Amino acid sequence: MVKSELIQQIAEKQNHLQSKDVETSVNHIIDAMSNSLSRGQRIEIRGFGSISVRHRPARQAHNPRTGELVHTPPKSTPHFKPGKELRDRTNLSRALHPIKDTKDQREQY
């Protein structure tokens, strides 16, 4: 799902809201979440999950093509941890729609 599909689904369920108002609301929510993460704050949405910032220290890496050592700077990345309700719904979905065996798919070609 992309943002425009999310906006469309919300607008369809909330007939009293215009699509433009839903789009503005979604953009404000995303901006607020981004601003919180950039300040190092944690976001928790009960039943959905939490997003926090993980800090990765600087390290020595290597270029796999040349083998040359490369210094990578420290960086921060967002980390999502799903909530229990989301995990349960995802697992239920998998039970209803199992993943096909890749061996069967390979034999088709």
C-alpha positions as CSV (number, residue, x, y, z in Angstrom):
1,M,0.0,0.0,0.0
2,V,1.2,3.5,-0.9
3,K,0.2,6.7,0.7
4,S,-2.3,7.6,-2.0
5,E,-4.1,4.2,-1.4
6,L,-4.2,4.8,2.3
7,I,-5.7,8.2,1.8
8,Q,-8.3,6.8,-0.7
9,Q,-9.3,4.0,1.8
10,I,-9.8,6.4,4.7
11,A,-11.8,8.8,2.5
12,E,-14.1,6.0,1.4
13,K,-14.7,4.9,5.0
14,Q,-15.2,8.5,6.2
15,N,-17.8,9.9,3.8
16,H,-18.2,13.1,5.7
17,L,-14.5,14.0,5.0
18,Q,-13.2,15.3,1.7
19,S,-10.2,13.5,0.1
20,K,-8.1,16.7,0.4
21,D,-8.8,16.9,4.1
22,V,-7.8,13.3,4.6
23,E,-4.6,13.9,2.6
24,T,-3.7,16.9,4.7
25,S,-4.3,14.9,7.9
26,V,-2.2,12.0,6.8
27,N,0.6,14.4,5.8
28,H,0.4,16.1,9.2
29,I,0.6,12.7,11.0
30,I,3.6,11.6,8.9
31,D,5.4,15.0,9.6
32,A,4.7,14.7,13.3
33,M,6.1,11.2,13.4
34,S,9.2,12.2,11.4
35,N,9.8,15.2,13.6
36,S,9.6,13.0,16.7
37,L,12.0,10.5,15.4
38,S,14.5,13.2,14.3
39,R,14.5,14.4,17.9
40,G,15.3,10.9,19.0
41,Q,11.8,10.2,20.5
42,R,10.1,6.9,20.4
43,I,6.6,6.5,18.8
44,E,4.2,3.9,20.1
45,I,0.8,3.1,18.5
46,R,-0.9,0.5,20.7
47,G,-2.0,-2.5,18.7
48,F,0.2,-1.5,15.8
49,G,3.7,-1.2,17.0
50,S,6.5,1.1,18.0
51,I,9.2,3.0,16.1
52,S,12.4,4.0,17.7
53,V,15.8,5.3,16.5
54,R,18.8,3.0,16.5
55,H,22.3,4.5,16.5
56,R,25.0,2.7,14.6
57,P,28.6,3.6,15.4
58,A,31.3,4.4,12.8
59,R,33.1,1.3,11.6
60,Q,35.7,0.0,9.2
61,A,34.2,-1.7,6.2
62,H,35.6,-2.9,2.9
63,N,34.7,-2.5,-0.7
64,P,33.9,-6.0,-1.9
65,R,35.0,-5.2,-5.4
66,T,38.5,-3.8,-4.6
67,G,39.0,-5.1,-1.0
68,E,39.9,-1.5,-0.1
69,L,39.1,-0.5,3.6
70,V,36.5,2.2,3.8
71,H,35.5,4.3,6.9
72,T,31.7,4.4,7.3
73,P,30.4,7.3,9.5
74,P,28.0,6.8,12.4
75,K,24.3,6.9,11.4
76,S,20.8,6.6,12.9
77,T,18.1,4.4,11.5
78,P,14.4,4.0,12.3
79,H,13.5,0.6,13.8
80,F,9.9,-0.8,13.7
81,K,8.8,-3.3,16.2
82,P,5.3,-4.7,15.5
83,G,2.7,-4.9,18.3
84,K,1.1,-8.1,19.4
85,E,-2.2,-7.4,17.7
86,L,-0.5,-6.7,14.4
87,R,1.6,-9.9,14.7
88,D,-1.6,-11.9,15.5
89,R,-3.5,-10.4,12.5
90,T,-0.5,-11.1,10.2
91,N,-0.2,-14.7,11.4
92,L,-3.9,-15.2,10.9
93,S,-3.6,-13.8,7.4
94,R,-0.8,-16.3,6.7
95,A,-3.0,-19.2,7.8
96,L,-5.7,-18.1,5.5
97,H,-3.3,-17.4,2.6
98,P,-0.3,-19.8,2.9
99,I,2.9,-19.0,1.0
100,K,3.4,-21.4,-1.9
101,D,6.4,-23.6,-1.9
102,T,9.1,-22.1,-4.1
103,K,10.0,-25.6,-5.3
104,D,6.6,-25.9,-6.9
105,Q,7.1,-22.5,-8.6
106,R,10.5,-23.4,-10.0
107,E,9.1,-26.6,-11.5
108,Q,6.6,-24.6,-13.5
109,Y,9.3,-22.9,-15.6
